[in-house]
Amino acid sequence: MKRGRYMLRDFPYPVAVRALEKWKNNNLDVIEKSAGTTHFRFLFNGSTCSNGGTPFKAYLHAVLNSSESDPHVRKAWIEFPEDEIENVKEMCGFKQHGENFVSDLTNFKDMEGRALKDILAEETDLNHAGCFCTVPMINQKWRMALSTMLYALNQETDDPANANE
């Protein structure tokens, strides 16, 4: 197997490779790939922290500068499909902050311009709950999504025959 064109084979992913492979196949879509960028969308199946754990779907989007050997985030945001909003409103974060809760998740400027490997290597508080109510909960979802995106990029090879894929 060839080394991926982005990271070394032994990159210390913060998530098990078995999980990354599953998420790559089941939860990750390439929305657009052009001009040295790749727009990924990662599906997260969550549940609210209140009201008995009402299920909802969220999409974690990242547009990455994928033409460099060390991909950087150009833009990142979280989207809740319209048909999921009623369930999203059951999260305590929404109950405390209203519409601002959702709008605050639409832009993650602190990631812009940063290398994926640096974001993933950063020590940060994590919480594995199924919602987005606190920063550690959001951090954990981004760690899942960005790890999967980097893993997918790393599966591409240096083979020139694949250069246009």
Buried (B, 14 or more C-beta within 10 A) or exposed (E): EEEBBBBEEEBEBBBEEEBBBEBBEEBBEEEEBEEEBBBBBBBBEBBBBBEEBBEBBBBBBBBBBBEEEEBBBBBBBBBBEEEBEEBBBBBBBBBEBEEEBBEBBEEBEEBEEEBBBEBBEEEBEBBEBBBBBBEEBBBBBBBBBBBBBBBBBBBBBEEEEEEEE
